[in-house]
Amino acid sequence: MAQHLASARYEEAEKDLPRLIVTAKTAAAPGGKRGAELLTRAWVLASAVRVKERHPDAWSTSSWAVEAARRSQHPLALAMAARSQYICLRQHGQHRQAQMVAKAAVFDLEGEEYARPVLGHLLLESAYGAAQAGRATDAIDLWERGRALAKRGPAVAIWPDYPGPLTREQVERYGLCIHHVLGDTRRALSHMETLSACVVRVPHTAARIRHDSAKLRRDVGDIAGALRLLQDLAVDTPQDARRTSVRGMVSGMLRTCPALPGLRPFAASIGAV
């Protein structure tokens, strides 16, 4: 399941979800911390599937992940559940509550080696949320803290984790997104220039790099450059190209530049028209 998400195979992940939940619940039924750890992982992955299309069930799955993590008392389970809850809250514009969740998790778990890669991702995601909320100073500070954790390692959690390793590319991608949201185009472009999706091993991360870079190119007026990135995204991760957010972006580009060569056929191929 984690591998399906890491490979941007969302349809396969959706199909596997019921079996995963049943198996995890069966393992957790006798009680005990180990069973609760497995159930946490299942609910975290379920939340990751649901938030891709902002499904309302994400509220429930992220809450169940937190409940299971608390029973497990495993630092990695607690970190993963907190990140799951944070993402759900941020997507629904609940920035204050999301900030509280992230701050509490980092305070409680920052010294836990097993939790460090996930906390690094959480700090980067918190930085992006702070930027969305207009808190520029907090955004930069959180991003710097996430970068510091990435440098300390380890890069990979002991459980398979769909965002992939906490690498330099992840840090730079968030730097791109944060400065883009804050309106600092020069710095956003500087981060983008350090990135190459072609060398990233995790397809999910490569897709995020291409999508975020395409949004930046679109916003600086380089619609042709944005299209090229999205075409590459569709070749390497076709299911990601059909997500609602990507289709909406392409529809907007088509309204702006309807005569751009290749744009209308591409929009039709991903269901954006």
N, C-alpha and C positions, 0 to 999 in steps of 0.2 A: 504493500500500500504506500509506504513512504517512498519507495522507488518509483511507483507510478507518478506520484506528485512531483518528485525531483525531475522526472523525465517529461513533465508537462503532458502526461496522459490522463487527463481528468475524467474522461469517460470510463476508462478502466478502473480508476480509483472509485468512482461512483458505484460501479457494479460490484466491486469488492467490499464496499462499506457495510452492508448488512451482515455478511459472513464474519467480517472483522469484529463487529460489535457483539454478535452472539458468542463468538469464541472468547472474547475478552470477558464478557459477563460470566460465562461458564467457569473460566479460570479464577475469577474473583469471588465466585459464590461461596467457597469454603471460608472466605475471610483471609485476613493476613495482609501484610504489607506488600508482598510480592504480587499478589493478585491485584491489589490496588494500583501498583505501578503499571501493570499491563493494561488495566482499564483506563488509566490516565492517557497512555500512549494512544489507545484506540479513540478516545474522545477528542484528543488533540488533532489527530489526523482527520477525524470526522469534521471538526471545525474548519480545518484547512480546506477541505472540499467545499464546505458550505459558503465560506466567505468569498470564494472565487466569483460567485454570482450573487453575493449579498443575500443569500437565502435566510429567511427568518429563523430557521432551525439553528443557526449559528449561535444565537443567544443561549439556547438550551445546551447544546453540545459543549460550549466553552464553560458554562457553569458546572456541568457534570464533570468536566476535566478537572476543575478546581476542587470539587468535592472529593474526587478520587485521589488527587495529589495530596490533599491534606491527610487522608487516611494512610497513604503510603509513607509520608514523611521522608521521601527520597528527594534530595536537593534538585536533581535533574527533572524529576516529575513536577516538582513545584515550579521550577523555572519555565518549563514548557507550557504548563497550564496557565501561568501568569501571562506569558506571551500570547497564548491563544485568546485569553480574555481581553487583553489589551487591544489586539487587532480588531476584535469584534466591536469593542466600545469606540475605538477611533473611527472605524468605518461608518458608525452611526452618529458621528459628530459629538460623542460624549467625551470631549477632550479632558475635562477636569477629572472625571472618574478614571479614565484611562491613565492619566498622569499619576494618580494615587496608586493604582495597581502596579505600575512599573516601578515607582519609587519604593514601594514597600518590598517588592521582590528583590530589587537590587540591594537594598539595605540589609535584608535578611540573608541573602545568598551570595553576595559578592566574594566572600572568602572561600566558597566551595568550588574546588577545582572541577568537579564533574559538571557543575552548572555553568561554568564560565563561557563556553561557546554560545549557549542559548541566551545568557544574559547580555553578551555582546550584541547579538541580533536585537534583543529587546531594547537596548540603549539606542541603537541606530534607528529602530522603528519609533522609539519615543522622541528622538530628535526630529524625525520627519513630522510626527504629530504636533510637536511644539511649533514647527515652522508653519504648519497648516493653521494653527491657532494664533499665529502672529507673534509668537514669543521668540524673537530672533536670538537673543542672548542665550536663553535656555537651549534652543536648538543647536547652536554651535557648541555649547558646553557638553551636551549629551553626545553629540557626534564625536567630539574629542575623546570622551570617556570610552565610547564604543571602540574607537580606533586603538586606544591604549590596551583594551582587553584583547583585541585581535592580535596585537603584537606580543602579548604575554603567552597566548596559546593555552591549551591545545586548540586546534582549529576545528576539530570534529568531536561531537558528543559521542558518548559510548553507545547510545541508541541511534539508529538511522534517523536522520533529521532532514526533512524535505528542503529547507533553504540551502542545504549544502554547507561546506566548510565556511568558517568565519575568516574569509580571505581579504587580501587587499582590494580585490575587485568588488567585494560586497561593500567595503568601507567607502570606496570611491563612488560607487553607484549611489549610495545614500548621500554622499557629498553633493553629487550632481542634483539629486532630487531636492535636497534641502535648500541649496542656493537658488535653484530654479523657482521654488515656491516663494522664497524671500525676495525675489526680484533681482538677485545679483547674477545677471546673465554672464558676466565675464568669468566669475568663479565657477559657475555651473559648466560653462564650456571648457574651462581648464580641467575640471574633473572628467568630463566626457572624453577629452583627448587622451587621457591615460587608459581608457577602457577599450577592450576589443572582445566582443562576444565570441569571436571565433576560437579564442584560446581558453575559454571557460569550459570546464568539464561537465558542469551540472546544467542540463538544458533549461531547467526552470530559471536559474540565475541568468543564463544567456538571454532568455526571453525577456526578463525584466530589464536587462541592460539595453536591449534593442528598443523596447517599448518606451522606456524613460528617455533614451537618447532621441527617439523619434519625436516625442512630445516637445523636447527642447528645440530640435531643428524646426519643427512646425512653428513654434512660437517666435523664432527669430526670422521667419519668412522663408526658410529653406524647405518648401513643401516637397520638392523632388528628392532631397536628401532624406526626409522623413519617410517618403514612400519606399525608397530603396531599403531602409532599415526594416520596415514592416514586411516587405516582400521576403527579405532574408528570414525574418521571424516566422513567416508562414511556411517557408520551405523546411526549416529545422524543427519547428514546434507548431504544426498546423492546428492543433486543438487550442493552443493559446491565442492564435490569430482570430479565432471565432468567438472569443470572450466578448461579453457585452461592451466592456470599456474600449476594446480595440475597434469593434465595429462602429461604436459611436464616434471615435476619433476619426476614422476613415470617412464616415458620412459627413462630418464637419469639413474635412479637407476637400471632399468632393463639392461641397457648396461653395467653398472659397476658390477652388481652382478646377472647375469642371472640365476644362480643356487639357489638363495636364496629361501627357501621353502615358498610358498604362494605368492610370488611376481608376477609371471606371471599370475596366475588366477586373482589376484587383478587388475593388469594392464588391463586385458581383460574386467573385469567387469565395469571399468570406461571409457573404450574406449581409453586407452593409447597405445594400440597395434592394 
